[in-house]
Amino acid sequence: MGMHVMAMQFIRIVEEVRTVDDLTAAMQAVTDELGFQYFALTHHVDVLAAEGTAIRLHNYPDRWADYYDRNALGVSDPVHRASHVTSVGFCWSRMPEMIPLTAEDRRVLAMGREEGIGEGFTVPANVPGEARGSCSFASEAGQPIVVDLLPMAQLAGAFAFEGARRIWSDRGHLSKPPPPALTDRQRDCLLWAARGKTDWEISRILSVTEETVARHIKMACARYGVSKRTLLAIRALFDGTLTFTDIFRR
Amino acid sequence: MLHVMQTAARPIPDGALRAMFAARKSVFVDLLKWDVPVIDGTYEVDQFDDTHATYLVLADGEGGHLASARLLPTTRPHILDSFYGELCEEAPPQAPDVFEITRFCLDRGLSARERRTARDTLVTALAEHALAHGITAYTAIAEMPWFQQILAFGWRCRPLGLPQVIDGTMLVALSIEIDADTPTQLAAAGIVPSIDIHAAARVAA
């Protein structure tokens, strides 16, 4: 059967699934067709802290999954971090070229291998305004991956993540209250703060007093319910009030 | 306001279309570095911008460009069949009721929140336009991150082939099936327009 035909069958099934169990079954089947043993469909968040609101579906060995959750690896997982620097699927063996790996990263990857998880392929899935996510396929340690099937894995990953998104949003988990709105002036001040300017420097740039800048930032912090401007900038970047392009614009 | 227009691109027409060609230059040439023709150093206009193209242009109260898209009939030469046929497992779809969406453009001057609103309005307008004009499917070519967003709009998408890396970018050809359920699917995925498209739509010569 051609890869495109296999992909279309999987897509049709994923469109119809309405429950987590059905999606799990579909994922098991496609993982098998793609020549892998394991899959993981997840938002890149601390899954225990997220209390079921984040997408998470996998068939990793229990011991590994428990260890992973207990150590909140969802946020620091090198595979997840690597998926944030690319827009297309990548083999895990390429990670050292993609991101700097710390000693802890290497230890986590080695531990995964000890638990039987070998080479993998991860498809990044990012929907603006939501937590980043990905769909990974992995083989048992020592088993090669079928490189010819990776284009299909890319497509399957994209549709699988969207299928999971739909199921989780049907449960009401992905709907969030709208993010706080800043005034234009608050946003201007925050933009310059995120670019590393002090209140005094911002006051010169915007031709207002230093006290006014401090007040705008304080009010913006209050709207987001945070007390530090670093956290304010991060929250504003996450919800799209600020973009990286804004900050680095020359 | 939503403008639905058909017109020759040369000479560059006034109003919403002129603003759109300038916005396209800003997005596709200046930002995305596409190697496409530019007229007068200001307007991005290619060989498909002719009397056969239909434009959906979302403009603010002063006629400023917010978002736009170009629709090409698949019964004539279009981008998928002219340049990216290899992205399709079978022949690219060609039918009087199938149009290709190209140059989906969100103005660079918009904030992230405004972009999202403009995007959702334009996506809804595309579905409404299809329903009003007997279009049953759109085709398109997308880079992978944009493809993931297109899927997240909730409408029914099909890949026309496997993704391929072309000139260093992974691309996929897709079709979007439009029927009476599409508006409900979009709304269920949270894609809602900021304006009443029916009331605002007008057809210009």
Contacts between the chains, C-beta under 8 A, distances in Angstrom:
chain1	res1	chain2	res2	distance
A	2	B	89	7.5
A	3	B	162	5.9
A	4	B	89	4.3
A	4	B	159	7.6
A	4	B	161	6.0
A	4	B	162	5.8
A	7	B	159	6.6
A	7	B	162	6.9
A	8	B	158	7.2
A	8	B	159	7.7
A	11	B	158	6.9
A	11	B	159	7.3
A	15	B	156	7.3
A	87	B	143	6.9
A	87	B	144	5.3
A	87	B	145	4.3
A	87	B	170	7.5
A	88	B	144	5.0
A	88	B	163	7.7
A	88	B	165	8.0
A	88	B	170	4.4
A	124	B	145	7.8
A	125	B	148	5.4
A	126	B	145	6.3
A	126	B	148	6.5
A	127	B	148	6.5
A	127	B	149	6.4
A	127	B	152	4.7
A	128	B	112	7.7
A	128	B	116	7.2
A	128	B	149	6.9
A	129	B	116	7.1
A	151	B	162	4.0
A	151	B	163	5.6
A	151	B	164	7.1
A	152	B	162	6.3
A	154	B	144	7.3
A	154	B	162	7.7
A	154	B	163	5.1
A	154	B	170	7.5
A	155	B	159	5.6
A	155	B	162	6.3
A	155	B	163	6.1
A	155	B	172	7.2
A	158	B	144	7.1
A	158	B	147	6.2
A	158	B	148	5.6
A	158	B	151	6.3
A	159	B	151	6.8
A	161	B	148	7.2
A	162	B	148	7.2
A	162	B	151	4.2
A	162	B	152	6.1
A	165	B	152	6.5
A	166	B	154	7.6
A	166	B	189	7.8
A	169	B	189	7.8
A	175	B	190	7.8
A	181	B	113	7.8
A	187	B	111	7.9
A	239	B	112	7.9
A	240	B	111	7.9
A	240	B	112	3.1
A	240	B	113	6.1
A	240	B	115	7.9
A	240	B	116	6.8
A	241	B	111	7.4
A	241	B	112	6.5
A	241	B	113	6.9
A	242	B	112	7.5
A	243	B	112	5.5
